[in-house]
Amino acid sequence: PFVPKPDLILILDASEETVLSRKQELGREELRRQRNGYRQLATTLTRAELLSADQELADVVGDAYRAVTRAVTQRSSMSRKPSL
């Protein structure tokens, strides 16, 4: 109750092949389990945004920037609504 909730949670996802090409610490089955968990988390958290990390870094950064911009715009438009 004392820790503020984030306005936005960015969850990066990439194909198994992409992740395994970047790091080999996990086996394919464990990687699949974790990816499924993160994707499920992205659908259950209202403040989560699932981003594809299969693309070039600049594209991932652009997607993240757009997600943050949407969240800030949404938050500011909600704060301008008159209360009844």
Backbone torsions as a table, in degrees:
resi	resn	phi	psi	omega
1	PRO	NA	-18.3	-177.2
2	PHE	-95.1	-10.8	-179.1
3	VAL	-97.8	122.8	-179.6
4	PRO	-66.8	147.4	178.3
5	LYS	-83.6	140.8	179.0
6	PRO	-68.8	149.7	176.6
7	ASP	-74.1	-26.3	-176.1
8	LEU	-151.2	138.4	175.7
9	ILE	-122.1	118.2	178.1
10	LEU	-95.0	124.1	178.8
11	ILE	-115.6	117.8	179.8
12	LEU	-90.0	136.2	178.0
13	ASP	-131.8	145.7	176.3
14	ALA	-145.0	158.4	179.5
15	SER	-62.1	159.5	177.8
16	GLU	-56.9	-41.6	-178.3
17	GLU	-63.2	-41.7	179.5
18	THR	-64.4	-47.6	-178.8
19	VAL	-63.2	-45.8	-178.6
20	LEU	-65.8	-28.2	177.0
21	SER	-73.0	-24.1	-178.5
22	ARG	-91.8	-32.2	179.4
23	LYS	-154.2	139.9	-174.9
24	GLN	-113.9	17.4	-177.2
25	GLU	-66.7	-26.3	-177.7
26	LEU	-109.7	147.5	172.2
27	GLY	-77.2	165.5	-176.6
28	ARG	-59.7	-42.0	-178.4
29	GLU	-65.2	-43.4	179.3
30	GLU	-66.9	-39.6	176.9
31	LEU	-61.0	-44.8	178.8
32	ARG	-60.7	-43.5	179.4
33	ARG	-61.4	-45.4	-179.2
34	GLN	-67.1	-42.1	178.3
35	ARG	-61.1	-43.7	178.3
36	ASN	-60.2	-41.1	178.8
37	GLY	-62.9	-44.5	179.8
38	TYR	-67.6	-39.6	178.2
39	ARG	-66.6	-37.9	175.9
40	GLN	-64.3	-42.0	177.3
41	LEU	-58.9	-42.0	-179.8
42	ALA	-62.8	-30.1	179.9
43	THR	-84.3	-22.0	-177.9
44	THR	-93.1	-26.5	179.3
45	LEU	-87.9	124.9	-177.7
46	THR	-69.2	-23.0	-177.6
47	ARG	-98.2	11.4	-176.3
48	ALA	-95.7	145.8	176.8
49	GLU	-130.1	122.5	179.7
50	LEU	-90.5	122.1	-178.7
51	LEU	-115.8	142.5	177.9
52	SER	-82.7	124.1	176.3
53	ALA	-100.6	13.6	176.7
54	ASP	-77.3	-14.3	-175.3
55	GLN	-95.0	178.6	178.8
56	GLU	-61.7	151.9	-177.4
57	LEU	-54.8	-44.1	-179.3
58	ALA	-60.1	-35.5	178.5
59	ASP	-71.5	-38.4	177.0
60	VAL	-64.4	-44.2	178.5
61	VAL	-61.7	-41.9	177.8
62	GLY	-61.8	-42.9	177.3
63	ASP	-62.7	-41.5	178.6
64	ALA	-64.3	-43.3	178.7
65	TYR	-59.7	-45.2	179.6
66	ARG	-65.0	-37.8	178.1
67	ALA	-65.1	-42.5	178.7
68	VAL	-65.5	-43.0	179.2
69	THR	-60.1	-43.7	177.7
70	ARG	-61.0	-44.0	-178.3
71	ALA	-64.3	-42.4	179.6
72	VAL	-67.0	-42.5	178.5
73	THR	-62.1	-44.1	179.6
74	GLN	-63.8	-43.2	-179.3
75	ARG	-64.6	-42.5	-179.1
76	SER	-69.4	-34.7	178.1
77	SER	-69.9	-32.4	177.6
78	MET	-70.6	-34.1	-178.2
79	SER	-75.2	-17.7	178.9
80	ARG	-86.3	-14.1	-178.5
81	LYS	-68.4	132.8	178.2
82	PRO	-69.2	140.8	177.4
83	SER	-85.5	148.0	-176.9
84	LEU	-92.9	NA	NA
